[in-house]
Amino acid sequence: MVLDKGRIYGYAKAYLESVTELLEDKAEEAEGDRRIGDENLLRSALYQYEDDLNELEALMEGSTDDKK
């Protein structure tokens, strides 16, 4: 079975979106907590995943432009 770019990008996008949502929830939970370090680590990870998701979406747009 050979996966095409669209399916691979789709899987990667779904993964990044789910992790981003989880990190957003965890960071919001940590906001009211006294463990400021946890919130900062979660926010840092969240920003990295958001950046990765944005880069992936740009790649996906470029990939669909190539097919035209």
N, C-alpha and C positions, 0 to 999 in steps of 0.2 A: 504494500500500500504506500503510495507516494502522496505526501501532503503538499498542496500548493501554498504559495506565499500567503494568499488570503486566509486560508484556514489557520496557518501558523500564527499570523498576525492576530487573527480573531481569538485564538487561545491565549496568546500573550496579553492582549488587551483585556480580556475577561479576568485573567489572573491579576493584572495590575489594578484594575478597577476594584476587585474584591479586597485586595490587600489595602488599597487606599481607603476604602470605606471602613474597614476594620481599624486601621490606624487612626482615622478621624474619630471614631467612637471611643477608642481607648484614650486618645489625647484629651477628649472632652471630659471623660471620667476622671482623668488625672488632674484636670484644672483645679478642682475643688480640694484636691488632696494636698497634704503637706509635703509630698515627695516631688518637689519641683524638678529634680533631676530626671525623674521618670517622664514627666510631661515634655521636657526639653528633648529627651532622646526620642520619644514618640513623634514629636513634631518634626524633628530632623529627618527621621525615617520617612514620615509622611511626605515631606517636601521632596525627598529623593524619588519616591515612587511616583509622585505627581509629575516630576520632571521626566522620568522614564516614560510615563504614559503619554505625555505631550510629544516626546521624541518619536514614540511608536506611532502615534496618530499622524505625525508629519510624514513618517516613512510610508504608512499605509496610503496617504493621499498621493505621495509620489509614485507609489506602486500602481495605483489605479490610473494615474496620469500617463504612465508608461504604456498601458494597454490601449490607450486611445490613439 
